[in-house]
Each structure stands twice: as C-alpha cells, then as structure tokens.
Amino acid sequence: MEYALVSVAYLTSAVLFILSLRGLSSQDSARRGNAYGMIGMGIAIFATLTRSGMDSYWMILVALVIGSVIGQRMAGSVAMTAMPELVALLHSFVGVAAVLVGFATYLASSHGGTIFEIEIFVDVFIGAITAAGSVVAYLKLKGSLSGKPLLLPSRHMLNLGLVGVCVLLAIPFVAATEPVPVSVIALVGVTVLALGLGAHLVAAIGGADMPVVVSMLNSYSGWTASAAGFMLGNDLLIVVGALVGSSGLILSIIMCRAMNRSIVSVIFGGFGGEPVAKPGGAEAAQPEGDIQETDVTEVVERLLSARNVIIVPGYGMAVARAQHKVQEMAQILKDAGVRLRFAIHPVAGRLPGHMNVLLAEANVPYDIVLEMDEINADFGDTDVVLVIGANDIVNPSAETDASSPIYGMPVLQAWLSKFVVVMKRGRSTGYAGVDNPLFYHESAHMLFGDASASMDGIVAELRAKSAVAVG
C-alpha cells in the first residue's frame, strides 16, 4: 500500500514537472510553470520522507531549514546582473551532492552487483564533471577568471586521455566484492580526474560562448540527477533528471545555432575558439570611418518624429539596471503614437532569456518583445533603433568578415535602419573581444555614458516635450 501511494505521488510530481517545463516555455505562462514546479517538488519531498526506512528526521528537518534560509537569502539579494553566476554556482551544488551521495551509498552498502557498481561510478564521474565545470563557469562569469579560452596544446587528446583513465579505473572498482582500499582509491581517483576534466572543458570555452555553457551545465546537472536516480532506485529522480538534461540539451543546441557554434565544440571545449584565418594569412578587417556622437536632445527628437522604433537591449542594460526607465520611455512613445518593439537576440546577456526576464520584471508587455527571427526583417523599415548596452549581437562583422571570431553568427541587423543610437559607457569591445563596425556606420550615432543616467535624461525630456504638446 505504501509503495503504491509513493508511486502515485511520484507520478503526480513528474506530471507537474512536465507542466512546469511547458509553462516556462512562454513568458505568459512562466509564473504558472514555476508554481507547478514548486508544488511538484513539495509533493516529491513529502512522499520521500514518508517512505519506510527513513530515520533521523531531525537531521533532515535541520538541513531543510538551513537550506531554505540560505536559498531565500541568495534569491532575495542577488542582482539580475549576478543571476548567471548564481545559476552556475547552483549547478555545482547538484554535482557535489551527486558525488557525496555516490560515496555514501557505496561505503554504506554491501556489494550490489556489477550494474549497481557501474551506476555509482557513473554518478560520481558525471557529478564531479558538473561540479568543477560549474565552479569554473561561476568564476568566469563573476570576472575572477579571464573570459579568454584556455587553449592548451593537444587539449582534446588530454581530455580523451582523462576519460580513458577514468574508464580503466572502473575495472578495479567494479571487480571489488565490497568496499576495500583498492576500490575506494579507484573511486577517489575518478573523482579527482573528473574534476580536472570538468574544469578544463569549461576553461577552454571563451567568454562569448558562456550563455551556451550555462545552458549546457544545466543539462549536465540533469543527467547527474538521473544517474543518481538509477543508483538510488528512485524513479522520480530518473524522470526529473532526464527532463532537465534533455531540455537543457535542446536549449543548448538552439543557442549554438544562434551563435553559429557546434554543440560538440561546446561540450568538448576549445573548438572554434580561434578566429578563422583569411586566405594568405590576412588579419581581420579593421573598421573604417569616424564615430559620430549624439546627445539626449537629438535622440528624443528622433524618437518623437519616428513611426517605427526598435530597442535592442544587451548586458549593459542589465548592469545599469535601466530596464524600468526603458519601460517608461516605451510607454511615453506608445502614448505618442509611435510603434515600438523590442528585439531579443537568443544569447543577449549572460544566460538564456536574460533580457526577457529583465523586461518582464519591468512590466514590458510580452506582445512587443520579439525574438530575432520574428523581427530581423523589419530593421530596413525602421526609423530609429536604440541599442542599449549591446555589442556583439549587432556586429556586422558576423556577416561580412570571414576572419572575425563571430563570423557566421546570426545577428540583429540594426545597421539597416535609418538612424541607430548606440548607448555605451565607452568604445570598448564586446564580450567576444572584437571591434564593432556598426559604431562607424554612417547611420550610427554613439550616446556615451551610463545607460541608467542616459535613460533618465531621455525619459525626462520626453515627458517635458509630451506635456508641452498636450498643453
């Protein structure tokens, strides 16, 4: 009877998790998707705690309370600009938990057969890769490590060698009839090697590809959980891990296509890290022309006289926390009869959906937030494009310069519009480390300064001129 009730609870949780993923696929249903996920997790925890054989409830309760308090404080205090590194750090927790549970399960059990030993070995192997890779991603996103790829000589052979040694260590581990020094040493050895492999895989990926890395680590954490489910004989953990792993992999593939990257290059690290050389060894083309600067007054005049306006948000908007001011500007222009829309590149920001989350936080209507494929053809008929803190995702070199590291990456064709305003602090390059010819384009004008301060000025002048027009 107890087994049947637990099975029903797990099945209910699995259905709720599927509904959660479906809800998270759209901004309109994201809140409902989150609610489904929380309810499903609550049911899963309760069902697990009521299974026979559970003891030390006070220790579990203490852990739940401590974890809940830490989680609430982290979620409540983190800025949106720090969300990518927080996500990467949370992925490392999944990996660490898998490794610890793997060791505890092995040391506390008698020999459970070859399949059981393999499940433990795979769980620890994947968990260690996830943990180390996530920590390196966290340090890169935080800025503690350089965003440049670490391209060691023969790095792919090194990765292959590490995997080969780990496979060899599985032989003495599986052959042992019970936990003995040799098998424990083998498990510790695979943990250390997998940690090194995970760190090296992510270290070899450049900063421009980090949004894909975050998505891929999400997939790793799912497969880690699924492996733990097989090891523990927990059907729900298997299903949930497979859902997270497959959805993360699908998202990674979609993002790789958006960045003209191979999913294989992201998994193994370093492929595509070098710029494509032109025939004859020619260097990358350098942008030509002069930068044209503009000011708030000219920008406001252009916006008010425009029929169609597109806003391209980037990581700079997140850093300046300017999304609320952008929403105010959008509302004023809408009231003035201007057709305004947002163009979202799949990898804008530092994690999947970064810009969508920021705009949703500022209550920007979902129907004017469009993906790249939906809006790219409209730039040629646009009067003003306002680029807020974006760089690589509007770089024409991706289409024109075969020697550029981002060549072939689909970008938003802002330069086709009649007037482009690029809001930046300075003339620095983007996350990919390449100059942007858009800044020198005849239709482009630079509005230098902090995006928040610039938006304050634009909103204030828009309100003043709108009030005069109404009066």
C-alpha positions in Angstrom: 0.0 0.0 0.0 2.8 2.4 1.0 4.7 1.7 -2.3 1.5 2.4 -4.3 0.9 5.7 -2.6 4.5 6.8 -3.1 4.4 5.8 -6.7 1.2 7.8 -7.2 2.9 10.8 -5.5 6.0 10.5 -7.7 3.8 10.2 -10.8 1.9 13.3 -9.9 5.2 15.1 -9.3 6.5 14.0 -12.7 3.4 15.3 -14.4 3.7 18.6 -12.6 7.3 18.9 -13.6 6.4 18.4 -17.2 3.7 21.0 -17.0 6.3 23.3 -15.3 8.6 23.0 -18.3 5.8 23.6 -20.7 4.8 26.7 -18.7 8.4 28.1 -18.6 8.5 28.0 -22.5 6.4 31.2 -22.6 6.6 34.4 -20.7 2.8 34.5 -20.4 2.7 31.2 -18.5 6.1 31.3 -16.7 4.6 32.1 -13.3 2.2 29.2 -13.6 5.1 27.0 -14.7 7.0 28.0 -11.6 4.0 27.2 -9.4 3.6 23.8 -10.9 7.3 23.1 -10.3 7.2 24.1 -6.7 4.1 22.1 -6.0 5.6 19.1 -7.7 8.8 19.4 -5.6 6.8 19.7 -2.4 4.9 16.5 -3.1 8.1 14.7 -4.0 9.8 15.7 -0.8 6.8 14.7 1.3 6.5 11.3 -0.4 10.2 10.6 0.0 10.1 11.5 3.8 7.1 9.1 4.3 8.9 6.1 2.7 9.7 3.2 5.1 13.3 3.1 6.3 13.5 6.8 6.7 15.0 7.9 10.0 17.0 10.8 11.6 14.1 13.2 10.7 15.5 15.9 12.9 18.7 16.0 10.8 16.6 16.2 7.7 14.5 19.0 9.2 17.6 21.0 10.2 19.0 20.6 6.7 15.8 21.7 5.1 15.5 24.8 7.3 19.2 25.8 6.8 18.9 25.2 3.0 15.7 27.1 2.8 17.1 30.1 4.7 20.2 30.2 2.5 18.3 29.8 -0.7 15.8 32.5 0.2 18.6 35.0 1.1 20.5 34.2 -2.0 17.4 34.6 -4.3 16.3 37.8 -2.5 19.7 39.6 -2.5 21.1 38.6 -5.9 21.0 41.3 -8.6 19.9 40.4 -12.1 23.4 41.1 -13.3 24.7 38.4 -11.0 22.0 35.9 -11.9 24.2 34.0 -14.4 26.9 33.2 -12.0 24.4 32.2 -9.3 22.8 29.7 -11.7 26.2 28.3 -12.5 27.0 28.0 -8.8 23.7 26.2 -8.1 24.6 23.7 -10.8 27.8 22.9 -8.9 25.7 22.0 -5.8 24.0 19.3 -7.8 27.3 17.9 -8.8 28.8 18.0 -5.3 25.6 16.3 -3.9 25.9 13.5 -6.5 29.5 12.8 -5.6 28.8 12.8 -1.9 25.7 10.6 -2.2 27.7 8.2 -4.5 30.4 7.8 -1.9 28.0 7.4 0.9 25.9 4.8 -1.0 29.0 2.8 -1.8 30.5 2.8 1.6 27.2 2.0 3.4 26.2 -0.9 1.2 27.3 -4.4 0.6 28.2 -5.4 -3.0 25.1 -4.8 -5.0 26.2 -6.4 -8.3 28.0 -5.1 -11.3 25.2 -2.9 -12.6 24.9 -1.2 -9.2 28.7 -0.5 -9.1 28.6 1.0 -12.6 25.7 3.2 -11.6 27.7 4.6 -8.6 30.8 5.0 -10.8 28.9 6.9 -13.5 27.1 9.1 -10.9 30.3 10.2 -9.3 32.0 10.7 -12.7 29.2 12.9 -14.1 28.7 14.7 -10.8 32.4 15.6 -10.5 32.5 17.0 -14.1 29.4 19.1 -13.4 30.7 20.4 -10.1 34.1 21.5 -11.4 32.8 22.9 -14.7 30.1 24.9 -12.9 32.6 26.4 -10.5 34.9 27.5 -13.4 31.9 28.9 -15.2 30.9 30.8 -12.0 34.4 32.3 -11.7 34.4 33.3 -15.3 31.0 34.9 -15.2 31.9 36.7 -12.0 35.1 38.0 -13.5 37.5 36.2 -11.1 38.8 34.2 -14.1 39.6 35.6 -17.6 36.9 35.1 -20.2 39.5 34.1 -22.7 39.6 30.4 -23.6 42.4 28.3 -22.1 43.7 26.5 -25.2 46.3 24.1 -24.0 48.4 22.2 -26.6 46.8 18.9 -27.6 43.9 19.7 -25.2 41.5 17.4 -27.0 43.9 14.5 -26.6 44.3 15.4 -22.9 40.5 15.3 -22.5 40.4 11.9 -24.2 43.2 10.6 -22.1 41.4 11.7 -18.9 38.3 9.9 -20.0 40.3 6.8 -20.9 42.0 6.6 -17.5 38.6 7.0 -15.8 37.3 4.1 -17.8 40.3 2.0 -16.7 39.7 2.9 -13.0 36.2 1.4 -13.4 37.7 -2.1 -13.7 39.2 -2.5 -10.2 36.2 -0.6 -8.8 33.6 -2.9 -10.3 35.7 -6.0 -9.7 35.8 -5.5 -5.9 33.2 -7.6 -4.0 33.0 -4.9 -1.2 34.4 -1.5 -0.3 38.1 -2.2 0.0 41.1 0.2 -0.2 41.7 -0.5 -3.9 38.1 0.2 -4.9 37.9 3.3 -2.7 41.1 4.6 -4.2 39.7 4.0 -7.7 36.6 6.0 -6.8 38.6 8.8 -5.4 40.9 8.7 -8.4 38.0 9.0 -10.9 36.6 11.9 -8.8 39.9 13.8 -9.0 40.3 13.2 -12.7 36.7 14.1 -13.5 37.1 17.3 -11.5 40.1 18.2 -13.6 38.2 17.2 -16.8 35.2 19.3 -15.9 37.4 22.3 -15.1 39.4 22.0 -18.3 36.3 21.6 -20.5 34.8 24.9 -19.3 38.1 26.7 -19.1 38.7 26.0 -22.8 35.4 27.9 -23.7 35.6 31.6 -24.5 33.6 34.3 -22.8 31.3 34.9 -25.8 30.1 31.3 -25.5 29.3 31.4 -21.8 25.5 31.7 -22.2 25.6 28.3 -24.0 27.9 26.9 -21.3 25.3 27.9 -18.6 22.6 26.1 -20.5 24.9 23.1 -21.1 25.8 22.9 -17.4 22.0 22.8 -16.7 21.9 19.8 -18.9 24.8 18.2 -17.1 23.1 18.7 -13.7 20.0 16.9 -15.1 21.9 13.9 -16.3 23.8 13.9 -12.9 20.4 13.7 -11.1 19.2 10.9 -13.4 22.4 8.9 -12.8 21.8 9.3 -9.0 18.2 8.1 -9.5 19.4 4.9 -11.1 21.9 4.4 -8.3 19.3 5.0 -5.6 16.5 3.2 -7.3 14.4 6.4 -7.3 12.1 6.5 -10.4 11.2 10.2 -9.9 14.8 11.3 -9.8 15.4 9.4 -13.0 12.5 11.1 -14.7 13.2 14.6 -13.4 16.9 14.3 -14.3 16.0 13.2 -17.8 13.6 16.1 -18.2 16.2 18.7 -17.1 19.0 17.1 -19.0 17.1 16.8 -22.3 15.5 20.3 -22.0 18.9 21.8 -21.3 20.5 20.0 -24.2 17.7 21.2 -26.6 18.2 24.8 -25.4 21.9 24.5 -25.8 21.5 23.3 -29.4 19.2 26.2 -30.1 21.6 28.7 -28.7 24.5 27.1 -30.5 22.7 27.6 -33.8 22.1 31.2 -32.8 25.8 31.7 -32.3 27.0 29.6 -35.2 28.7 27.2 -32.8 28.7 23.4 -32.9 27.3 21.7 -29.8 30.3 19.3 -30.0 32.6 22.3 -29.6 30.8 23.5 -26.5 30.8 20.0 -24.9 34.5 19.3 -25.6 35.7 22.9 -25.3 38.1 24.9 -27.4 36.8 24.1 -30.9 36.0 27.3 -32.7 38.0 29.2 -30.1 40.4 30.5 -32.7 39.4 33.1 -35.3 39.1 31.8 -38.8 42.1 33.0 -40.8 41.7 34.7 -44.2 43.5 33.2 -47.2 47.1 34.3 -47.3 47.2 35.0 -43.6 45.5 38.3 -43.8 44.4 39.8 -40.5 40.9 40.7 -39.5 39.5 43.7 -41.2 39.6 46.9 -39.2 36.5 49.2 -39.1 36.9 52.4 -41.1 35.3 55.8 -40.6 34.7 58.2 -37.7 32.5 57.8 -34.7 29.5 60.2 -34.7 28.4 61.2 -31.2 24.9 62.4 -30.3 23.1 63.8 -27.2 19.9 63.3 -25.4 18.1 66.1 -27.1 18.7 64.7 -30.6 17.8 61.2 -29.5 14.4 62.5 -28.1 13.7 64.5 -31.3 14.4 61.4 -33.4 12.2 59.2 -31.2 9.2 61.6 -31.3 9.4 62.0 -35.0 9.7 58.3 -35.7 6.9 55.9 -36.8 8.7 52.7 -36.0 11.2 52.2 -33.2 13.1 49.1 -32.2 15.0 48.7 -28.9 17.9 46.2 -28.8 18.7 45.5 -25.1 22.0 43.9 -24.0 24.1 43.1 -21.0 24.8 46.8 -20.5 21.2 47.5 -19.7 21.3 44.8 -17.0 24.5 46.2 -15.5 22.9 49.7 -15.4 19.6 48.3 -14.2 17.9 50.6 -16.7 15.0 48.3 -17.6 12.4 50.3 -15.7 13.5 53.5 -17.3 13.3 51.8 -20.7 9.8 50.7 -19.9 8.8 54.3 -19.0 10.3 55.5 -22.3 8.4 52.8 -24.2 5.1 53.8 -22.6 5.6 57.5 -23.4 6.4 56.7 -27.0 3.4 54.4 -27.3 1.1 57.1 -25.9 2.6 59.5 -28.6 1.6 57.1 -31.3 5.0 55.6 -32.0 5.1 51.9 -32.8 7.8 50.5 -30.5 9.1 46.9 -30.2 12.0 45.1 -28.6 14.4 42.8 -30.5 15.8 40.0 -28.4 18.9 38.0 -29.5 18.9 34.5 -28.2 22.3 35.0 -26.4 21.9 38.6 -25.3 23.2 38.9 -21.7 24.9 36.1 -19.8 22.3 33.4 -19.6 19.3 32.1 -21.7 16.4 34.5 -21.5 18.3 37.2 -19.6 16.7 40.1 -21.4 13.2 38.6 -21.4 13.4 38.3 -17.6 14.6 41.9 -17.2 11.8 43.3 -19.4 9.2 41.1 -17.7 10.4 42.5 -14.3 9.8 46.0 -15.7 6.3 45.0 -16.9 7.0 45.4 -20.5 4.1 43.9 -22.5 5.0 40.5 -23.9 3.5 41.2 -27.3 6.1 43.8 -28.2 9.1 41.6 -27.1 10.1 39.7 -30.2 12.8 37.2 -31.0 15.4 37.8 -33.6 13.8 35.6 -36.3 10.5 37.5 -35.8 11.9 41.0 -36.2 15.1 40.9 -38.1 13.4 41.5 -41.5 11.8 44.8 -40.1 15.0 46.8 -39.5 15.1 48.1 -43.0 11.7 49.8 -42.5 12.6 51.2 -39.0 13.2 54.9 -38.3 15.2 54.6 -35.1 17.0 51.7 -33.4 18.1 52.2 -29.9 20.9 49.8 -28.9 21.2 49.7 -25.1 24.4 48.1 -23.9 24.6 45.5 -26.6 27.6 44.9 -28.8 28.4 41.5 -30.4 24.7 40.8 -31.2 24.6 43.8 -33.6 28.0 43.4 -35.1 28.0 43.4 -38.9 31.3 41.6 -38.9 29.4 38.4 -38.3 28.1 38.7 -41.8 30.9 40.4 -43.7 34.3 39.5 -42.2 35.3 35.9 -42.5 38.3 36.4 -40.2 36.2 37.5 -37.3 35.7 35.1 -34.4 32.0 35.7 -34.6 31.7 35.2 -38.4 28.6 33.3 -39.3 26.8 34.1 -36.0 23.3 35.4 -36.8 23.0 39.0 -35.6 20.3 41.7 -35.4 20.7 43.9 -38.5 20.4 47.2 -36.7 22.6 49.0 -39.3 19.8 48.6 -42.0 17.6 51.2 -40.2 17.6 54.9 -40.9 19.0 56.1 -37.6 20.9 54.0 -34.9 21.6 55.1 -31.4 24.2 53.0 -29.6 24.3 53.6 -25.8 27.6 52.6 -24.3 29.9 53.7 -21.5 32.9 53.9 -23.9 34.4 52.4 -27.0 35.4 49.1 -25.5 34.8 45.8 -27.4 32.1 43.4 -26.6 32.4 40.1 -24.7 33.9 38.4 -27.8 36.7 40.9 -27.8 36.2 42.2 -31.3 35.6 45.8 -32.6 32.2 46.6 -34.0 31.9 48.3 -37.4 28.4 49.4 -36.5 29.9 52.2 -34.4 31.5 53.7 -37.5 28.5 53.2 -39.8 27.0 56.3 -41.4 23.6 55.8 -39.8 25.0 55.1 -36.3 25.4 57.6 -33.5 27.0 57.0 -30.1 25.4 58.2 -26.9 28.2 57.7 -24.4 27.6 57.4 -20.6 25.9 55.2 -18.1 22.7 53.7 -19.6 20.7 54.5 -16.5 21.7 58.1 -16.5 21.2 58.4 -20.2 17.7 56.9 -19.9 16.9 59.3 -17.1 17.7 62.2 -19.4 15.7 60.7 -22.3 12.6 60.0 -20.1 12.7 63.4 -18.5 13.0 65.3 -21.8 10.3 63.0 -23.4 7.9 63.8 -20.6 8.6 67.6 -20.9 8.0 67.6 -24.6 5.0 65.4 -24.4 3.5 67.8 -21.7 4.1 70.8 -24.0 2.5 69.0 -26.9 -0.6 68.2 -24.9 -0.8 71.7 -23.5 
